[in-house]
Amino acid sequence: MSKKITDNQLLGEIGETAARLRFLKIGFQFDVRSRLEAGVDAIVEVMDNGVPLAQMIAVQVKARHGNAYASEDENGFTYIVRSEDLEYWRPSNLPVIIVLYRDSDETFFWKEIPRGSDDSERRLRFDKKLDCLDADAVDRLAAITVPKAGFGYYIPPLGRGENALVNMLPVTFPPEMYVAPTTHSAKDAGRILLDLDEPARFDWVMKSDTLWSFQDPRKTVCREIVELDQVEAIDTRHLAFHEDVHERNVFAHLLRRVLGHQFYKDLGWDKDRGQFYFKALAANASRSFSYKSSKQKASSAVVNVAMQKADPTRVSFVRHHSFIPRFENLMDEWFLVVNPNYYFTTNGFQPHSYPAELLAGKKRLDNSASLRGQLILWHRFLTRQDGSADDLFAEPNLEVQLKFGEPPEVHLATKVPEDAWGTKKAKDNGDDSTQAEIEFL
């Protein structure tokens, strides 16, 4: 009987060859071990632009022709490691990864083998996007070669890097502002304004017995709370860049109050958490914001109604896009720091009684792309009234007091691995805004 190479032998050789080519393409060395190997097919060396770093990874390749993986869907699948393999890999002095190759669609997925002693770790869950073996996996592969013991560790930057947006918008304010003495406290002044027939406005602050405002109080409803004959116009920079930090803090508070007044039709203020949020237009109704992104027209659901899973006819909660504002003075410029967040209500108007758990669940779903998208969304919204953004439905506002510039962009030496943002959780069925939020410059 003549000798014959089995299909499994051929498949194993195809898998190793394909894996070697894949690692070479992403810039790593791939050295196949001898035929005496018992569970490690090759040793991979991390390289940075062709420079070997003496950081090694043990690799075991598992190949198949075209069979589906266990529990496979469009998002991922499950793979069960053999007990004897796991027992062999655990004491390794090198990080061990398993690479799964499927010949029919030429897909590669990888996962680090856990070092613990729990048998439940035999079941590995692969994410088809996150665990794909391609150029985007370079930094994650390098990271597993760094010892995590001790007081800290450094993960070397690899790859081509990426551009990142700083969540700070330059602020431009009127060159002139008004100060006026008053005999009222801030609380009494607010009560007086609310009792008048004219709409009240609160785009002012009080320091001691002086009112600060960008609007001439003699021409607004604020004439009722100041000494009209002592109103004085001054150079805004005198207070904006005052040497006394307490004066600058009062000015920052004025900017926050002005921001709230400028967008009061669209934004509500959550005093408990210090954040602005998109108002709902009707009870239990979603709301979208349409704008022109850097590349194309976009629309994002800024108020989203989530239905109960057990009863799809009943509203579970309403989620509003929000941001926590902070005005900062850096050198000779003021910035609005935008920290994207979420606000929760029961019907769009009534605050939710237990928002912390909902917020934590939503935050686990955020990644760098969604946060970038939210920052761009807020910039487009905040600039739509002054004509600096091409909002599809912008309305002119003659009382624009604050204008906002583009967020600064910086170049990072390396891409931020997506798993650095937290563990990927199940999809949030109540959210239909993700697609519109992801935006790259």
C-alpha positions, 0 to 999 in steps of 0.5 A: 500500500502506497503512502498518503498524506492525509487531509488533516496533514495538508490542512495543518500545513496550509494553516501554518503557511497562511498564518506565517504569511499573515504575520509577515504582512503585519510586520512580525517575524514568524518562526515555525518550530520543529516537528517535535512540537506538542502544542506550539506551532511557531514563535512570533517576534514583535517588530516595529517598522522592521526593527526586532524588539525581542518580544516573543509570542507563542502561537498555536494555529488551528485550521479548518476548511469551511465548517462554521464555528460553534454559536457563530453569527455575524458578530462572533463565535465560541471556541472550546480549547482542549483540556490537555492543550490548556494544561500545556500552555498555562505554565508557559513563560511566553504569552500564548495565543491561538490563531483560528484560520478558515480556508473557505473564507480566508479569515484569521482570528486570534485570542490570548490563552488565559493564564488562570486555573479555571476550567471555564476558561476553555470556552473562548468567545471571539469577536469577529471585529475586535479579534481579527488578525490584521494590521489593527491587531498590532498594538494589542499583540505587542501589549500582551508581551509586556509583564503586567506585574509590579507597580506599572508597565509600559506598552510600546507604541507600534503601527501608523498611529492616528489623529485624535480630537481633543475635547476642547472647543475654543471660545470667542466672546464679545469684546465688550461686557457690562457691569452694573451695581445692584441692591438685590441678591442673586436669589431675589433678582431671580424672583423679581425677573420671574414675576415680570410679564416679560420672559426672564433671562439669566445670562448674567452672574452676580459678584458681591453687589455687581452684575456681570453680563454681555448684554446691556442690562438697560436694554433687557429685562435685567433693567429691573434689577440694576442701578440704570444710571451706573451701568458701565461697559468695560473690556471683556479681557479685563475680567476674562484674564484677570490675575485673580483666579476667583475673578476668572472663576466668576467669568467661567460661571458667566460663560456657562450661564450664557451658554444655557441661555443661548441654547435654552430652546434645545438644551435643558440643564440637569443641576444634579449632574451639572450637564446640558441635555437635548430636550424631548419635543414630545412625550415618549418621542425620539428626536434627531439632529441633522447636520453636515459632517466633515464628509457627508450629511449625517443625522443622529438620534439625540433623544432615543426611546428604549422599549421594554424587552418583555413588553415592546409596547411599553417604554422602558426609559428615554435616553438623551445625549448630554455633555458636562461643560467646563470652561477653562482658561489656558494661556490667553484663550478660553476653551469649552471642555466637552465631556459627552454623557447621557441623561435619562428620563422616564418619558422625555420629561420626568427624570429617571429614578435610577439613572446610574445603572442605565448610564453605566450600561451605556458607557460600557458600549462607548468606544473611541469612535462613538466618543469622537462622533459625539464630540463632533455632533456637539461641535456641529450643534454649538456652531449651527447658530453662528454660521460656522457649521453647515447645519441643514436646519439652522436658524439665525440667532441675533443674540449669539454671545458665544462662538465655538471653534473646531476642536484641536486635532493631535497626532498619536504615535499609535492607534488606541486599541479598542479594548482599552476602552473597556469590555465589549458588551452586548448590543443595546437594543434601545439605541439606533444612533450609533451609525450616525455618531461614528465619524472620522475626520 
